[in-house]
Amino acid sequence: MTNPTRKKQGKPASDNHTLVALGQRLAQRRRDFGIVQQDLAKTVGVSRSTLHTIEHGGEGVRWEKVIAVAQALDFDIELVPQNPEA
């Protein structure tokens, strides 16, 4: 069984800082809950490889899958203006 609290950080899958930050937050939440990737992937209905891609900020993942992962980890996704005064 894999240790969900391991500290090793994988290489980001893209240069998109927003996706990388989102993936890191999802991965940390999963680890905080003590869930291994394989179990979360099965629960959500995605492959472990897809979950890995999401957690490393990879591009090309369908939004429905990202949202399903977020919801399984008790997150809501919302859009927040970068400049609320604009």
Secondary structure, DSSP 8 states (H G I E B T S, - for coil): ---TT-------SSS-HHHHHHHHHHHHHHHHTT--HHHHHHHHTS-HHHHHHHHTT-SS--HHHHHHHHHHTT-------SSTT-
